[in-house]
Amino acid sequence: MLTNNDKITVPQTVAIMITSIIQIGLSLPREAAVYGNSDGWILVIIGGILAFLASLVLSTLICRFPNDTFIEYSEKVVGKVPSLILGIVLIIYFAFATSVIVQISAEVVNAFMLQRTPREFVIITQMLLTVYLIRHGVEPMARIAE
């Protein structure tokens, strides 16, 4: 990072949380209805419980190993080889998830706002914005959300 922009204000934190909640709130009911039909509400409850349990485990590990990265403390918890495998799986997962998210968001932008703009241009613009946010820390993202 260029500067230490990892500090954000409380209103910026609230803005990021509201933006995230709105994004999930807009897509989750549709996804639950598509995959769960009339039992979609059960999927939402089970997913919420699983997300809570995963967050609980991760927060416990983060408190136990405050100065270590995820890979470093997973190596201490499960060993070197399983930690390496987990790290590779996570890298592959996040690479695929990122590509799917970028594709879908580019399609939405093309469908509703920039119909005549090539999808490749929208994707490149999104990726450049992502690189900027990674390079300059969380504070610019908080300013955008605010």
C-alpha positions, 0 to 999 in steps of 0.5 A, a space after each residue: 500500500 502507498 499509505 496507511 489508509 486502513 483506518 475508517 470512521 464509524 459512519 464509513 463502517 456503517 456505510 460499508 455494512 449497509 451497502 453489503 446488507 443491501 446487496 445480500 438482501 436484494 439477491 438472497 431471496 431470489 436465490 433462495 426461491 430458485 434453489 429452495 422453492 417453497 423451502 427457501 426460507 429454511 435455506 436462509 436459516 441454515 445458511 445463517 446458522 452456518 455463517 454464524 458458526 464459521 464466524 465464531 470459529 474464525 473470530 476465536 482463531 483470530 483472537 488466539 493468533 492476533 499477529 498471524 495470517 490465516 495460513 500461518 495460524 491454520 498451519 499451527 492448528 491443522 499442520 503444514 500439509 493440510 494448511 498448504 492444501 487449504 491455502 491452494 483451495 482458497 486461492 482457487 476458490 477466490 479466483 473463480 468467485 472473483 471471475 464470476 462476480 465480475 462477469 455478473 456485475 458487468 452483465 448487470 451494468 451492460 443490461 441496465 446502464 451502459 448498453 452500448 459499452 463493450 463488456 470487456 471495457 466494463 470488466 477492465 474498469 472494474 478490475 482497475 478500480 479493484 487494483 486501486 482499492 487494494 493498493 490504497 487500503 480500505 479507506 478509499 472504499 469507505 469513502 466510496 460507500 459513504 
